[in-house]
Amino acid sequence: MQGISIACLGPSGTFSEEAASRHFGQDTRPLFCTTIDDVFDVVEARAAPFGVVPVENSLEGAIGHTLDRLVASPLRISGEVALPIRQHLLRREAQLDGITRVYGHAQSLAQCQRFVKKTLPLAERIAVSSNAEAARLAALELNSAALAGKRAAAIHALTILAEGVEDDPTNTTRFLVIGEASAAPSGHDKTSLVMSAPNRPGAMVALLRPFSRHGVSMTKLESRPSRRGLWDYLFFVDVEGHAEDAALRRALVELQARAGYLQVLGSYPMARS
């Protein structure tokens, strides 16, 4: 897929761009978008065949807007990327002295708060739209630094003053690849779906029983307000296997009869660890 155009969050230097490059290769041509909605809109309009969107972080949890848009969109999930998030402190100058402000995405500032508090206790922390934007601003201002990745440092010619400044070294963000179709079975797949349970006692337990009965392993269960009524929820579920696999196919047929609502969001190869 050399030279393929992929919609992702910009500007250049974001972790979304890195995830797209990891999945599709270094020759990927990113089509930068401002918001998650924009990524979906670009792919739905066929301005790019695929998009890459963040869906959850190992520390901060699910990204609700991505989940909501998956339900409303005709697009399917065709892949996933698990990207370790390494945050670095970047600056034009090769020294810590004189830093009065630190730019970063809100999540990055939260994920690096112990380091910033200890190393730059008097510096103002300023949240911006992306870490790539943080690096761009730090490149323009003599007394500013940024929390961002190595890609952003290279793009904006910034010095890496400290590497791996995140509070938790296991910090990982999961990205989804979206397009018009799911992927073919690979033998090591995952299927994402969303469903609702009838409003009666024991309904949720009964809804999950088909997975157990047919030997399908569930790897994730996440609830989100359905926006259709007060205290009405949708349940996002990830299971091992492809929707074309015999065991999962039988479970889905049984689930269809039990669920108030059921939508398969896509089957795709599991991310390489």
Secondary structure, DSSP 8 states (H G I E B T S, - for coil): -TT-EEEEE-STT-HHHHHHHHHH-TT-EEEEESSHHHHHHHHHTTSSSEEEEEEEETTTEE-HHHHHHHHH-S-EEEEEEEEE---EEEESSSSSTT--EEEEEHHHHHHTHHHHHHH-TTSEEEEES-HHHHHHHHHH-TTEEEEE-HHHHHHTT-EEEES---S-TT-EEEEEEEESS-----SSEEEEEEEE--SSTTHHHHHHHHHHHTT--EEEEEEEE-SSSTT-EEEEEEEES-TTSHHHHHHHHHHHHH-SEEEEEEEEE----
